[in-house]
């Protein structure tokens, strides 16, 4: 039996202790130039704006700049993933850095091409949470990382690999960063084809180069404070940004699920509920009066955090049915200690989703009115996201009252600027009020009738009947029960009947 890979001990020995900073960097720069000049395989550098990725990019930039112009033959792509819910201070820092970087590379005739990557509109945080109703991320439903970080990065990397056949992904990962990171790097070392070049299990055709893998945290800061930033940014400002928050790691470029979430690092998404508290934003607000404008963001993040309300306390905000309309119950204790037979809540209810939109627009309005000049146009949610949320509500969820423009107007005080939705997909407020009056207190009857009207109108608009009756049948099944209690009771009975049919696992002979 193969022994499990063990993480190397977190050494605090400086990588510069033997040869000193200058000589160590000279040898590393020579290694970079040799590797760069060996073939035509393009390089992709993951840049988050934090200390590790900045040090890595500086090393690459300085090494390549020392090559004669005729040997700077292949492109070095710098990619930075903006989740669109990044800490605004860090997001602004990275955006300015990429702009400065592009200008410096053009001026020095270096083949370095910065790229800011964002998730597709349908994958954005707010489209999934406010539009589809996905509950705030949690460890057993961490839907955000894949959509916001992994997909944009992998899409770019895959496009480069498809054009060139291969790519070298340069990352600022370090073994001393964490036990988990060290163990993961050690595991991939076994498949190395050259020093510091490891295969990437999730991205075929890519090799990972990690030039600062043996550096300590102090080594990184020593390098950044003693070696001038080559694209003209001030590393002292970077140090100041770190000093304004608590001492954790940086948010790395995420290309697979083995990478720690940004919530476990210093600078991540301001909406992150994978940790109990956003320490960095809290510290920034407490340490700098000029950053108090971020307080509405912190307050909204805390409202999203289901733990603040107690175990599974957000169930009152969520439908008792899953997205598919299926009613499910737990078969064993869940992560919050819920006993078997408890209803597993689904997406946020319409009322909750509408409320999250109001809260978000209120935060944006307050910041624009009370924040400093550089956030007067801060966009917490884009018009494209708003329009996609509106489409999901009306077309997919058949919430035909089309409430988004009204909510926007009430909070912002201006007409909704998005394009018109097809009139046949919405229903007039007076007609909806009449329908609700006819249904009385029977919410399920109201939802059923509204959804059936929506399906019929959608079918007429698309001028096709295929799948029409299947949709209607699913709608009737979704609203079949008299009440939520009736549906949950039925689900419990079915679960109890299935339980004896399960074959017990045989005990191990070991």
Phi, psi and omega in degrees: 000133182285133180287142179295148179294129180260144179286140176292151178298142181289093183282141177256009180288129181292140175289349181260359188296330184275313186249349184089164183299309186299311183292320180298317180292323178299314180294321179293322178295322177295318177299317180297316180295320179296315181294320180295322186273354186290324186210188181257012182290122181294154178253146175231118181257126175278120183235118180256349185092353178276181189295315185293314180290329177294315179298318180296314180295321177300316179301312181296313182301308182296320181295313182291326181295339179275351175283149174296149184309323183290346179260357176272070193265339184240152185284141171248108179274129174255119182243135178229122183268116177260112182288350183075001171228032178289157169309121187302326180296314181291320180300317178294320178301311183294318180300314178295322180297316180296322178295314178298319180299315181297317179296318181293320180296319177295318182295320183268003179056047177258143183279046183254122186239104179288143179221126175262119183256141178227156176292155173296154183307317182290346179259357187294160183301311186287328177296321180283320182280308183277322182284297184279335179095014176303132178292159178310137185305144176216167189298330178271356176213067182269073187280348190280317188301314180301313185284319189273329186241308186295312183300310180300317180296310183294327178297317179293312182299317180298323179294323178291317180297320181294331180276326186250346181093331181210168173201150174250120182264117183260120183235151179268035180286145181227142180295328182280358184294319178194161178298318181296315180296317180299317180295320181294319179293321179296321180298317182284340178300329183296338180258015184294141176262338175211168178305132177066003178255111183245146176290153177251117187291334184263349181231092179303139178088004180241144172241145182257127177249125183234083188294335183251026186300333183261006181279149173268173177301317179294325178300317181300313181291326177298316179297314184293327182275341182252344179246121185297139176295121188286341179261009170095007176275159184259112180292340176294326176293323177297317178298320179295324179294321177292321182295336180280358181228178182283164188272089172234196177272180178266170177275113184277170169289125183259120179239353176202172186282355177281343179285132180302146180293155178297338179295336179271000184244181185293300188252114179220205180285137182288346179265003190297124177247016176279349174238161184286337184206140174276091186292323184293313180293320177301316180294319179300317181293318182289326186272346186216113181299333181288349180255010180294344178297343179278357183304319177300329178292316180296320180294319179292319177301319180291329175291326178289335185288107182298333182293332181294339181263359183103167183306122177053027185290347179280003181297334178291342179268355189241152178292148177283351178256153174283177180306322183284349185097353181288139176259125183235153175232157179288145177256351177204175179300137178264190185296340180257007179083012177295134183284164179300144179094356177280145178295135175269108184292154181257222184287166176300142176294163178304316181298321180291318180296319177296322180292320178299322178296316178300313181300318181293314180293326176296315179299316180297316181297317181295316181296318180296326182277329188244349182278176177292172185303322186286358175240015180297334180247021181303131182245101179283334176217135184274164177296323178299320178294316179300318182292323178291321176299315179300317180297316181298315181300312187278313187276314185273320182265355177057033174274081197284358176288347176051062190279346186299311179303322179294315179298317179300314182295320180295321184274312185281329182084014179225157177297148178298126187274357183286165179293160180291147173268150179307126184302332183287347182268348180250172180227140183295146183303321181295319180293320180293321178296322178294318179298316180295323179295320180294326182278343179062229182272001182277089183296322180296321178295318178299312181297320180298310182297316179299317182291322178296321176297317180298316180296318180296314180296320180296319179295319179294321182293318182279350177055044175212148183256347184298128178083353184298311183287330175297318179296319180294320179296317178296324179295317177297320180296323181293327183249023187293322189281161181287330182199174177298319180298320179296317181294317181293320178299318179296319179295322178296317180299317179296319180296320180293325179289326181284330186306313182292342181282345181286131181283124179293145179291140176287142179292145179294142179281352181285000000 
